[in-house]
């Protein structure tokens, strides 16, 4: 090696995105990574889930309030609550970049609300038409097919009128009404019937409404098989 000349060293290449490296000017902040984007998306998904959960609870409460109105516990139908829920569903429908799962859940909530809404409107029309007809020809009081105070029997199949009679009986008392919708109430009854039939071997289970400590309670008892 000749004097005055050293061994050449390879040039060091800066990493992309590192301070002073290619792709970043001096003083320029680093771009947010995938973790930050994921965090934003996760927070948005969590917020939507909470909104959907609250909306489902509001629809269940709306059904209870309408049952109270039809049973005379409320003087006017809960139209303000119904309009508010309808507006919120419309606003959620207008959201952009909604995931497939969120869109599916919103569609399920909207279909349930529309189904209840049609039922409410039909019952209100029937009630109004009954009043108009009654002004000219007062109808004779119809015999009550299912009386929740006397007891209603359930076996292998559930008659919708029987389930509704129990549900309306519970909903007729402010503060004592069920905290879930009619479909959930029917599933609850089905579970109780299946459990009692398996435990006791009975053919049917009777449910009735009874007063206890100033509150309305739902009682269940097995009905023995015929001839046993």
DRENLO-519287 format. One record per residue (C-alpha): residue in three letters; x, y, z; chain. Coordinates in steps of 0.5 Angstrom, whole numbers. Example, Ala and Ser with C-alpha at 12.3 -4.5 7.8 and 13.67 -1.06 7.14 Angstrom:
! residues 2
     r    east   north      up   c
   ALA      25      -9      16   A
   SER      27      -2      14   A
! end
This chain:
! residues 228
     r    east   north      up   c
   UNK       0       0       0   A
   UNK       3       7      -2   A
   UNK       4      12       3   A
   UNK      -2      17       3   A
   UNK      -7      13       1   A
   UNK     -12       9       5   A
   UNK     -17       3       4   A
   UNK     -24       6       1   A
   UNK     -30       5       6   A
   UNK     -37       3       3   A
   UNK     -42       9       3   A
   UNK     -47       8       8   A
   UNK     -54       8       5   A
   UNK     -59      11      10   A
   UNK     -66       7      11   A
   UNK     -72      10       8   A
   UNK     -76      14      13   A
   UNK     -70      15      18   A
   UNK     -68      22      19   A
   UNK     -64      25      13   A
   UNK     -66      18       9   A
   UNK     -69      18       3   A
   UNK     -77      19       3   A
   UNK     -76      24       9   A
   UNK     -74      31       9   A
   UNK     -70      34      15   A
   UNK     -75      36      20   A
   UNK     -81      32      17   A
   UNK     -85      28      22   A
   UNK     -86      21      21   A
   UNK     -92      18      17   A
   UNK     -97      15      22   A
   UNK     -96       7      22   A
   UNK    -102       2      21   A
   UNK    -102       1      28   A
   UNK    -105       8      28   A
   UNK    -110       7      23   A
   UNK    -112       0      26   A
   UNK    -114       4      32   A
   UNK    -118       9      29   A
   UNK    -122       4      26   A
   UNK    -123       0      32   A
   UNK    -126       6      36   A
   UNK    -130       7      30   A
   UNK    -133       0      30   A
   UNK    -134       0      38   A
   UNK    -138       6      37   A
   UNK    -142       3      32   A
   UNK    -143      -3      36   A
   UNK    -145       1      42   A
   UNK    -150       5      38   A
   UNK    -153      -1      35   A
   UNK    -154      -4      42   A
   UNK    -157       2      45   A
   UNK    -162       2      38   A
   UNK    -164      -5      40   A
   UNK    -166      -3      47   A
   UNK    -170       3      45   A
   UNK    -174      -1      40   A
   UNK    -175      -6      46   A
   UNK    -177       0      50   A
   UNK    -182       2      44   A
   UNK    -186      -4      44   A
   UNK    -187      -4      51   A
   UNK    -189       3      51   A
   UNK    -194       1      45   A
   UNK    -197      -5      49   A
   UNK    -198       0      55   A
   UNK    -202       5      51   A
   UNK    -206      -1      48   A
   UNK    -208      -3      55   A
   UNK    -210       4      57   A
   UNK    -203       5      61   A
   UNK    -201      11      57   A
   UNK    -206      16      54   A
   UNK    -203      17      48   A
   UNK    -198      13      43   A
   UNK    -191      14      44   A
   UNK    -190      17      37   A
   UNK    -184      22      39   A
   UNK    -180      16      41   A
   UNK    -182      12      35   A
   UNK    -180      18      30   A
   UNK    -173      19      34   A
   UNK    -172      12      33   A
   UNK    -174      12      25   A
   UNK    -169      18      24   A
   UNK    -163      15      27   A
   UNK    -164       9      23   A
   UNK    -164      14      17   A
   UNK    -158      17      19   A
   UNK    -154      11      20   A
   UNK    -156       9      13   A
   UNK    -153      15      10   A
   UNK    -146      13      13   A
   UNK    -141      12       9   A
   UNK    -135       6       9   A
   UNK    -140       2      13   A
   UNK    -137      -5      14   A
   UNK    -141     -11      11   A
   UNK    -142     -14      18   A
   UNK    -145      -7      21   A
   UNK    -149      -6      15   A
   UNK    -152     -13      16   A
   UNK    -153     -12      23   A
   UNK    -157      -5      21   A
   UNK    -161      -8      16   A
   UNK    -163     -13      22   A
   UNK    -165      -8      26   A
   UNK    -169      -4      21   A
   UNK    -173     -10      19   A
   UNK    -175     -11      26   A
   UNK    -177      -4      27   A
   UNK    -181      -4      21   A
   UNK    -184     -10      23   A
   UNK    -186      -7      29   A
   UNK    -188      -1      26   A
   UNK    -193      -4      21   A
   UNK    -196      -8      27   A
   UNK    -197      -2      31   A
   UNK    -200       2      26   A
   UNK    -205      -4      24   A
   UNK    -207      -4      31   A
   UNK    -208       3      32   A
   UNK    -213       3      25   A
   UNK    -217      -3      28   A
   UNK    -218       1      35   A
   UNK    -220       7      31   A
   UNK    -225       3      26   A
   UNK    -227       0      32   A
   UNK    -229       6      36   A
   UNK    -232       9      29   A
   UNK    -236       3      29   A
   UNK    -238       3      36   A
   UNK    -241      10      36   A
   UNK    -247       7      31   A
   UNK    -247       0      34   A
   UNK    -244      -2      40   A
   UNK    -241      -9      40   A
   UNK    -242     -14      45   A
   UNK    -236     -15      50   A
   UNK    -232     -21      47   A
   UNK    -231     -27      51   A
   UNK    -223     -27      53   A
   UNK    -220     -33      50   A
   UNK    -214     -33      54   A
   UNK    -214     -30      61   A
   UNK    -207     -29      64   A
   UNK    -210     -28      71   A
   UNK    -214     -35      71   A
   UNK    -208     -38      68   A
   UNK    -206     -40      61   A
   UNK    -203     -47      59   A
   UNK    -197     -48      54   A
   UNK    -195     -55      52   A
   UNK    -191     -57      45   A
   UNK    -194     -51      41   A
   UNK    -195     -44      43   A
   UNK    -201     -40      41   A
   UNK    -199     -33      39   A
   UNK    -205     -30      42   A
   UNK    -203     -34      49   A
   UNK    -196     -31      49   A
   UNK    -199     -24      47   A
   UNK    -204     -24      53   A
   UNK    -199     -26      58   A
   UNK    -194     -20      55   A
   UNK    -200     -15      55   A
   UNK    -202     -17      62   A
   UNK    -195     -16      65   A
   UNK    -194      -9      60   A
   UNK    -201      -7      63   A
   UNK    -198      -4      70   A
   UNK    -193       1      69   A
   UNK    -186      -1      72   A
   UNK    -188      -8      72   A
   UNK    -188      -9      65   A
   UNK    -183     -14      62   A
   UNK    -176     -11      60   A
   UNK    -175     -15      53   A
   UNK    -179     -15      47   A
   UNK    -185     -20      45   A
   UNK    -180     -25      41   A
   UNK    -176     -25      47   A
   UNK    -181     -27      52   A
   UNK    -184     -32      48   A
   UNK    -177     -36      48   A
   UNK    -177     -35      55   A
   UNK    -183     -38      56   A
   UNK    -181     -44      52   A
   UNK    -175     -45      56   A
   UNK    -179     -45      62   A
   UNK    -184     -50      59   A
   UNK    -178     -55      57   A
   UNK    -175     -55      63   A
   UNK    -181     -56      67   A
   UNK    -183     -62      63   A
   UNK    -176     -65      63   A
   UNK    -176     -64      71   A
   UNK    -183     -66      73   A
   UNK    -185     -70      66   A
   UNK    -192     -66      66   A
   UNK    -195     -65      59   A
   UNK    -196     -58      60   A
   UNK    -194     -52      64   A
   UNK    -199     -46      67   A
   UNK    -197     -39      67   A
   UNK    -201     -34      71   A
   UNK    -200     -27      73   A
   UNK    -201     -26      81   A
   UNK    -200     -20      86   A
   UNK    -195     -20      91   A
   UNK    -192     -15      95   A
   UNK    -196     -10      91   A
   UNK    -192     -12      84   A
   UNK    -195     -17      79   A
   UNK    -191     -23      78   A
   UNK    -191     -29      73   A
   UNK    -192     -36      76   A
   UNK    -191     -42      73   A
   UNK    -193     -49      75   A
   UNK    -193     -56      72   A
   UNK    -200     -59      70   A
   UNK    -200     -66      71   A
   UNK    -202     -71      65   A
   UNK    -209     -73      64   A
   UNK    -210     -79      68   A
   UNK    -204     -79      72   A
! end
